[in-house]
Amino acid sequence: MSLRVLMGRIWAVNGRKSVAVGSNNGNLTRTQLLLVGDDVRHETRCGYAMRQELTETGIIWRRPEHVPAWHPRKSGELKTPTPPDLTRLRMDVLPAASMMEEVNEVTQQLLSLKFARSSEHSKVEKHDVLCQIRRHKYDCGSIEARIGMLTVKIRRLQDKMFICKKNAQERVHLQDTIDRRSRLLRKLRNHDYKRFEWLVEKLEILHRPFPDPTERRSRKISLRKLVQLYGKDLQEKRLAEYQEALEKKKEPFLKEKTETLRWIAETEASLGVPISVSVPGEETEESDTQEK
């Protein structure tokens, strides 16, 4: 371990410069190195003891699961892609759909999606999406249409990535496509929020804007939050237990209070002094008799 790394660890733990560089060209003596090693071991033991104490109280920090940026959980895909019907015609044969009844069955299969390439399947899926979100019959360049076509492309590339996760070229291409769609969604959200909500619901996607400010995940910050949550739960639990204990003591307390007030009233009456207290039960009885 280098001197710079060792000193950096001690500064990070103690928050101060606990090692002074000597005059011998920045080198430490044997005695100073032994002291540094003792400090590091001591701080390591203290950190382990603190984690052990938190574990005993039920506060355990687990590292978050790594989710790649191209995964549907991060890109916001709420719908799994469904393959199109293989009996449908290809897009280039669609204008002659009325003449398909005159040809034989083998020709219909050859002109359908059954023997077509995956790019033909993608064209059919894009056509179906455009029919749902386009503004007019010939719309293929509006921001909604571009978002819809990019969504179909993203879902097809994600299927390929699940098959071969080590394909770096496809991964970079997929991430670039996701970023392009995010920019378009952000632009549509700023200009027309109602249409943005309609499009997101129609395509079944989830737009996650970049958080501002960003917060770095670390063990220390997470443990601090977990300790705060544990303290809050413990406080609520103890308050509930204390309230339950007070409810149990409420009836004996009221009984003792009534007896004490009755004794005070009887003592003041025997001494001829005006009664300064009122017993709760007897006060209601007197008011009822006066009304009658």
ABEGO torsion letter per residue (X at the ends): XBAAAAAAAAAAAAGBBABBBBABGGBBBAAAAAAAAAAAAAAAAAAAAAAAAAAAAGBBBBBBBBBBAABAAAAGBABBBBBBBAABBBAAAAAAAAAAAABBAAAAAAABAAABBAAAAAAAAAAAAAAAABABAABAABAAAAAAAAAAAAAAAAAAAAABAABAAAAAAAAAAAAAAAAAAAAAAAABAAAAAAAAAAAGBBBBBBBOBBBBBBAAAAAAAAAAAAAAAAAAAAAAAAAAAAAAAAAAAAAAAAAAAAAAAAAAAAAGBBBABBBAAAAAAAAAAAAX
